[in-house]
Amino acid sequence: MSTSSALISQSPLLLPQNKEKTIYDGFITVQEKDFRLRIILPSDHQLKHARLQCSWQLKQLLHGYHHIIKQRLQHCCDLASFMLELKTLLEVALKNRHEMHAAPPPQYYTQLIKEIESLGWDKLAYIDTEFSTIKLKAEDTSGREHLITVKLKSKYPAESPDFTVDFPIPLVISWTQQLHISFRSVIEIHMRQHAVSKVNK
């Protein structure tokens, strides 16, 4: 199969724009999704000097993979073989993005709502639209309000959230798969650490 035939077979929506076949424009199709792509080759058709122009969706998807693309341009013998490798790379990127944005299991939300209800909705200062970052209110003995930021991970409650406070002392929480600390206990631990820090000053 010639290079042109192989390219048409691999990427039927990517077409040459001039008779020298140094400019290709169109789409690359991966997992039934079309991404706009333009490839500009030098007059000697050397892939290592090629320039790629992508749609913003494709740019976002390939963010972090630029070094691999550059490497493949250096090593692929023709455009057809590069397009095959680019498709493989895009499949990996799409899979990784899907896993990264996969919705947490139902117990994630069940446990989160249970925790907030136990603590009291009045103690909730903020929650983002993805239910992954929440801010809890705590009041010290002087009546000053503290905010505890809780960043939940997709495997919560099996995996420990990240806790940060608006206070120069780090909040140290021991969390294991067997021992889950309630949000109420987190607030109590923070207030104890805060009280100790005041005494030690």
C-alpha positions in Angstrom: 0.0 0.0 0.0 1.4 3.4 -1.0 1.9 6.2 1.6 -1.1 8.2 0.2 -3.4 5.1 0.3 -2.3 4.3 3.8 -3.0 7.9 4.9 -6.4 7.9 3.3 -7.2 4.5 5.0 -5.9 5.8 8.4 -7.4 9.3 8.2 -10.0 9.7 5.4 -11.0 13.2 6.7 -7.5 14.6 6.5 -6.9 15.9 3.0 -4.0 17.5 1.1 -4.6 21.2 0.4 -1.9 21.6 -2.3 -0.5 19.5 -5.2 2.9 19.3 -3.4 1.1 17.6 -0.5 2.8 19.7 2.1 -0.4 21.0 3.8 -3.0 18.6 5.1 -6.2 19.9 6.7 -9.3 18.2 8.1 -10.1 15.9 11.0 -8.7 13.1 13.0 -11.3 10.6 14.3 -10.8 8.8 17.6 -13.6 7.0 19.5 -16.2 8.5 17.2 -15.0 12.0 18.0 -13.7 14.3 15.3 -10.9 16.7 16.1 -9.8 19.5 13.7 -6.1 19.2 12.7 -3.8 20.9 10.2 -0.4 19.6 9.4 2.2 21.7 7.6 5.2 19.8 6.1 8.4 21.4 4.8 9.1 21.1 1.0 11.3 18.0 1.7 8.4 16.3 3.6 10.6 15.7 6.6 8.2 15.0 9.5 10.7 16.2 12.1 10.2 19.7 10.8 6.4 19.5 10.5 4.1 21.9 12.3 0.8 20.9 13.8 -2.2 23.3 14.3 -5.0 21.9 16.4 -8.5 23.0 17.5 -8.6 24.1 21.2 -10.3 20.8 22.1 -7.4 18.8 20.6 -4.9 21.1 22.3 -6.5 20.5 25.7 -6.5 16.8 25.1 -2.9 16.7 24.1 -1.7 18.9 26.9 1.2 17.2 28.6 1.9 14.9 25.6 3.9 17.4 23.5 7.2 15.7 24.2 5.8 12.4 22.9 4.4 14.0 19.8 7.8 15.7 19.1 9.5 12.3 19.6 7.1 10.5 17.2 7.6 13.2 14.5 11.3 12.5 14.8 11.0 8.8 14.5 8.0 8.1 12.1 9.0 7.4 8.5 5.9 8.9 6.9 2.7 10.8 7.7 0.5 7.7 7.6 2.6 6.0 10.4 2.6 9.3 12.4 -1.2 9.6 12.2 -1.5 6.0 13.4 0.6 6.8 16.4 -1.2 10.1 17.0 -4.5 8.2 17.1 -3.1 5.7 19.6 -1.9 8.6 21.8 -5.3 10.3 21.6 -7.1 7.1 22.6 -4.8 7.0 25.7 -5.4 10.7 26.4 -9.2 10.2 26.1 -9.2 7.2 28.4 -7.1 9.1 31.0 -9.4 12.1 30.8 -12.5 9.9 31.2 -11.0 8.2 34.3 -10.0 11.6 35.8 -13.5 12.9 35.4 -15.4 9.7 36.2 -18.1 10.3 38.7 -17.4 9.0 42.3 -19.4 6.0 43.5 -22.8 6.5 45.2 -21.3 5.9 48.7 -19.2 9.0 48.2 -22.3 11.3 48.2 -24.1 9.2 50.8 -21.2 9.6 53.3 -20.7 13.3 52.5 -24.4 14.2 53.1 -24.4 12.0 56.3 -21.3 13.9 57.6 -22.7 17.3 56.9 -26.1 16.4 58.5 -24.3 15.1 61.6 -22.2 18.3 61.8 -25.1 20.6 61.0 -25.7 22.5 57.7 -25.0 25.8 59.5 -21.3 24.7 59.8 -21.1 24.4 56.0 -19.5 27.6 54.6 -19.0 26.5 51.0 -19.4 23.5 48.7 -18.4 23.5 45.0 -20.6 22.2 42.2 -18.7 18.9 42.0 -19.0 18.2 45.7 -15.2 17.7 45.9 -14.2 20.8 47.9 -16.1 22.0 51.0 -15.3 24.6 53.7 -16.4 24.1 57.3 -16.9 26.8 59.9 -15.4 26.5 63.4 -15.5 29.0 66.2 -12.7 29.3 68.8 -13.1 30.3 72.5 -12.7 34.0 71.5 -15.6 33.8 69.1 -13.3 34.0 66.0 -14.4 32.0 63.0 -12.0 29.6 61.4 -12.5 27.9 58.0 -11.4 24.4 57.4 -11.1 23.4 53.7 -11.7 19.8 52.9 -10.7 18.4 49.5 -12.3 15.1 48.9 -10.8 12.4 46.6 -12.8 10.1 44.4 -12.3 7.1 46.7 -13.6 9.0 49.8 -14.4 7.7 52.4 -11.8 5.0 51.9 -9.1 7.6 51.0 -8.3 10.5 53.3 -9.4 14.0 52.2 -6.9 16.8 52.3 -7.5 19.3 55.1 -6.2 22.8 55.2 -6.9 25.7 57.6 -6.7 29.5 57.5 -4.1 29.3 60.3 -0.3 29.1 60.3 -0.4 25.7 62.2 -0.9 22.6 59.9 -4.0 20.5 60.7 -2.7 16.9 61.3 -5.3 14.2 60.9 -4.7 10.4 61.1 -7.0 8.7 58.6 -6.9 5.1 57.7 -9.1 2.8 55.6 -10.4 1.3 58.8 -10.6 4.5 60.8 -12.5 7.4 59.2 -12.5 10.7 61.2 -15.8 12.5 61.1 -15.9 16.2 60.1 -17.1 17.0 63.7 -13.9 15.4 65.0 -11.8 17.3 62.5 -13.2 20.6 63.8 -12.6 19.4 67.4 -9.0 18.4 66.6 -8.4 21.8 64.9 -9.7 23.7 67.9 -7.6 21.7 70.3 -4.5 22.3 68.2 -5.4 26.0 68.0 -5.8 26.2 71.8 -2.5 24.5 72.4 -0.7 26.8 70.0 -2.1 29.9 71.9 -0.9 28.5 75.2 2.5 27.8 73.9 3.0 31.3 72.6 
